[in-house]
Amino acid sequence: MSGPAPDEALAGAFEEQRGRLVAVAYRMLGSRADAEDAVQEAWLRLARQDAASIDNLAGWLTTVVGRVCIDVLRSRKARPEASYDDRLPELVVTEDFGGAPEDDALLAESVGLALLVVLGTLRPTERLAFVLHDMFAVPFEEIGQIIGRSTDATKMLASRARRKVQDTPRPTEERHQQRAVIDAFLAAARGGDFEGLLRLLDPDVTWRSYSARGVVVKLGAAEVVGRVQVGVRAAVTARPVLVNGESGIVAWGPNGKLLGVMACTVADGRIVEMLSVSDPARLAAMDLPAHPGQWLPRGAPGGHERRDVT
């Protein structure tokens, strides 16, 4: 029996690499759609290449995807109307049933919002060096060939990136513990419990808020509490969700109008990182769960608890 045609064999070999390539590109670009586009571009280039001249297909594809990602990152930096520093990471929002997220959120969950945010502050070459070496164990010599740097220079890029990433908070609690902290925070906000809010916030907490007017960053517990107290003056209804695998909420106003999405990173029983989106255009582009008013009572088939934040 004859084997597969050369084109079929090449396509099969590429498909074996696709999952890894998408994971690399996603960590580089912070967007599943952009990652898929980068991998598709690698396939198009492979289809034009003499496959017999490629000794190491996995390495060749990693090089192509890495260079495509660097080009994308540099083009973002070059567009003043879309500052890369203010770019919102792709948010995958799924219902929080207390168990594992849906399959389509697994990729986003494996990275996490806090890490996506800090990766977004790195220069393209730093990001590539860190992602390929620290996350995918690609040798520095090979990474240097991708970015046109010496091995020693590549090590320095990765080292600088690593120092920034090491300062990124990591969730340490199980999901139900994270949820308990956030629920307590919402209850304190609802009751105007200033001291309770402070106890639930890390002193160095950071809140990044994406609105139609741009990005606002609040640093420190006192600053965040002040913003929370302003934000909960109007009665809202909240639904617990997972945002890139981290506990969060979707909130609506008393008239049912969507107000925003928030995700929180919890470590050692306190909220250390908050990210919220209230920009209507960004919200419209997200696939969000329905208003809690559509829920059935808990215990009914498909039913979930309604939670009023204020």
C-alpha positions in Angstrom: 0.0 0.0 0.0 1.4 3.4 -1.0 1.8 6.1 1.7 0.1 9.5 1.7 0.9 12.0 -1.1 3.7 14.5 -0.3 1.2 17.4 0.2 -0.9 15.2 2.5 2.1 14.2 4.5 3.3 17.8 4.9 -0.2 18.9 6.0 -0.3 16.1 8.5 3.1 17.1 9.9 1.9 20.7 10.1 -1.3 19.7 12.0 0.8 17.9 14.5 2.6 21.2 15.3 -0.5 23.4 15.1 -1.5 23.3 18.8 2.0 24.2 20.0 2.4 26.9 17.4 -1.0 28.5 18.4 0.1 28.4 22.1 3.4 30.1 21.2 1.6 32.8 19.2 -1.1 33.3 21.8 1.4 34.0 24.5 3.1 36.4 22.1 0.1 38.3 20.8 -2.5 37.9 23.6 -5.3 37.2 21.1 -6.5 33.8 20.0 -7.7 35.2 16.6 -4.3 36.9 16.0 -2.5 33.7 17.0 -4.5 31.6 14.5 -3.7 34.2 11.8 0.0 33.9 12.6 -0.1 30.1 12.4 -2.0 30.3 9.1 0.6 32.6 7.7 3.2 30.0 8.7 1.3 27.3 6.8 1.1 29.5 3.7 4.8 30.0 3.8 5.4 26.3 4.3 3.2 25.5 1.3 5.5 27.7 -0.8 8.7 26.2 0.6 10.6 23.1 -0.7 9.8 20.8 2.2 12.8 18.6 1.3 15.1 21.5 2.2 13.7 21.7 5.8 15.7 19.6 8.2 13.8 20.4 11.3 10.1 21.2 10.6 9.2 22.1 14.2 12.1 24.5 14.5 11.4 26.0 11.0 7.8 26.6 11.9 8.7 28.1 15.3 11.0 30.5 13.6 8.4 31.6 11.1 5.7 32.0 13.7 8.1 33.9 16.0 9.0 36.3 13.2 5.4 36.8 12.2 4.5 37.6 15.8 7.4 40.1 16.1 6.1 41.9 13.0 2.6 42.1 14.4 3.9 43.4 17.8 6.0 46.0 16.0 3.1 47.1 13.8 1.0 47.6 17.0 3.6 49.8 18.5 3.8 51.8 15.3 0.1 52.7 15.4 -0.5 55.6 17.8 -4.2 55.2 17.6 -3.8 51.7 19.0 -1.1 51.9 21.6 0.2 48.5 22.5 0.8 49.5 26.1 -2.9 50.2 26.4 -4.0 47.1 24.5 -6.6 45.0 26.3 -5.7 41.3 26.5 -8.3 39.1 24.8 -10.9 38.1 27.4 -12.5 34.8 27.4 -15.6 35.0 29.6 -17.4 31.8 30.6 -20.0 30.9 33.3 -18.6 30.0 36.7 -20.2 26.7 37.7 -17.5 26.0 40.3 -15.8 23.4 38.1 -13.5 23.4 35.1 -14.0 26.1 32.4 -15.3 25.3 29.0 -12.9 23.8 26.5 -12.7 27.0 24.5 -11.4 28.9 27.6 -8.6 26.5 28.4 -6.0 28.2 26.3 -6.7 31.6 27.8 -6.9 30.1 31.4 -3.4 28.6 31.0 -1.9 32.1 30.6 -4.0 34.1 33.0 -4.8 37.8 32.9 -2.0 39.0 35.2 0.6 37.4 33.0 -1.0 38.6 29.8 -0.9 42.1 31.1 2.7 42.0 32.1 3.7 40.3 28.8 2.1 43.2 27.0 4.5 45.6 28.6 7.6 43.8 27.2 9.3 44.8 24.0 8.7 42.4 21.2 12.2 40.8 21.3 12.0 40.5 25.1 8.6 38.8 24.9 9.7 36.4 22.2 12.9 35.4 24.1 11.0 34.9 27.4 8.0 33.0 25.8 10.1 30.7 23.7 12.8 29.9 26.3 10.9 30.0 29.6 7.6 28.6 28.4 8.7 26.3 25.5 12.3 25.5 26.3 13.7 26.7 23.0 17.5 27.1 23.2 18.8 30.7 23.3 20.9 30.0 20.2 17.8 29.2 18.2 15.9 32.2 19.5 18.9 34.4 18.7 18.7 33.3 15.1 15.0 34.3 15.0 15.5 37.8 16.3 19.0 38.4 14.8 20.8 38.6 18.1 23.8 36.8 19.6 23.1 34.1 22.1 24.4 36.2 25.0 22.2 39.2 23.9 19.2 36.9 23.7 19.9 35.6 27.3 19.9 39.2 28.5 16.5 39.9 26.8 15.0 36.9 28.5 16.5 37.8 31.8 15.0 41.4 31.7 11.6 39.9 30.8 11.9 37.3 33.5 12.5 40.0 36.2 9.3 41.8 35.2 7.3 38.6 35.0 8.5 37.4 38.4 6.8 40.4 40.0 3.4 39.3 38.5 1.0 38.1 41.1 0.0 34.5 40.9 -3.3 33.1 42.1 -2.7 30.7 45.0 -6.2 29.9 46.1 -8.5 27.3 44.7 -11.3 28.7 42.6 -14.0 28.5 45.3 -11.6 30.4 47.7 -11.1 33.0 45.1 -14.8 33.3 44.6 -15.4 33.7 48.4 -12.9 36.6 48.5 -14.6 38.4 45.6 -18.1 37.8 47.0 -16.9 39.2 50.3 -15.5 42.2 48.5 -18.8 42.8 46.7 -20.7 42.6 49.9 -18.4 45.1 51.6 -18.8 47.4 48.6 -22.6 47.1 48.8 -22.6 47.9 52.6 -20.1 50.7 52.3 -17.7 48.9 54.6 -14.5 50.8 54.0 -12.4 48.8 56.5 -13.8 45.5 55.1 -12.8 46.6 51.6 -9.2 47.4 52.7 -8.9 44.1 54.4 -9.7 42.3 51.2 -7.3 44.3 49.1 -3.5 43.8 48.9 -1.9 47.2 49.9 -0.2 47.3 46.4 -3.3 46.2 44.4 -3.5 47.4 40.8 -6.8 48.2 39.0 -6.7 48.6 35.3 -10.0 50.0 33.9 -10.7 50.1 30.2 -13.5 52.6 29.3 -14.5 54.4 26.2 -12.2 57.3 27.3 -9.1 55.1 27.5 -7.2 53.2 30.3 -7.2 54.3 33.9 -4.8 52.6 36.3 -5.3 52.9 40.1 -2.5 51.8 42.4 -2.9 51.0 46.1 -5.8 49.9 48.3 -7.0 53.3 49.2 -7.2 54.5 45.5 -9.0 51.3 44.5 -11.5 51.6 47.4 -12.3 55.1 46.4 -13.1 54.0 42.9 -15.2 51.1 44.1 -17.3 53.4 46.2 -18.0 55.6 43.2 -18.8 52.6 41.0 -21.4 51.0 43.2 -23.6 54.0 44.0 -26.2 52.8 41.5 -27.8 49.4 42.2 -26.4 46.7 39.9 -26.9 43.0 39.4 -23.9 40.8 39.0 -23.3 37.3 37.6 -20.2 35.3 38.6 -18.1 34.3 35.7 -14.6 33.2 34.8 -12.4 35.7 32.9 -9.4 33.9 31.4 -9.8 31.3 34.1 -9.9 33.8 37.0 -12.9 34.7 39.1 -14.8 37.7 38.0 -18.3 39.2 37.4 -20.4 40.6 34.7 -22.6 43.5 36.0 -25.8 45.2 34.8 -27.6 48.4 35.9 -31.1 48.4 37.4 -32.6 48.9 33.9 -30.8 45.8 32.6 -28.1 47.7 30.8 -24.7 45.9 30.6 -22.2 47.9 32.8 -19.1 45.9 32.5 -16.8 42.9 33.1 -14.3 42.6 35.9 -11.7 40.0 36.7 -9.7 39.7 39.9 -6.5 37.9 40.8 -6.5 36.6 44.3 -3.4 35.6 46.3 -3.1 34.9 50.0 -6.7 35.8 50.6 -6.5 39.2 49.1 -7.2 40.8 45.7 -3.8 41.8 44.1 -4.9 42.6 40.6 -8.2 43.9 39.1 -9.1 44.4 35.4 -12.4 45.9 34.3 -13.9 46.7 31.0 -16.8 49.2 30.6 -16.2 50.4 27.0 -19.4 49.5 25.1 -17.5 48.8 21.9 -15.2 46.3 23.7 -18.1 44.7 25.6 -20.1 44.3 22.3 -17.3 42.3 20.9 -17.3 39.8 23.8 -19.4 36.6 24.0 -20.9 37.2 27.5 -23.4 35.2 29.5 -27.0 36.4 29.7 -28.5 38.7 32.4 -29.2 36.8 35.6 -32.9 37.6 35.2 -32.9 34.8 32.7 -31.7 32.3 35.3 -33.8 29.5 36.8 -33.7 29.0 40.6 -30.7 27.1 41.9 -31.5 23.5 42.0 -33.6 23.6 38.8 -32.1 22.0 35.7 -29.7 24.6 34.3 -30.5 27.0 37.1 -28.1 29.3 38.9 -28.2 31.7 41.8 -29.1 35.4 41.2 -26.7 37.7 43.0 -27.5 41.4 43.6 -24.3 43.3 44.2 -25.9 46.3 45.9 
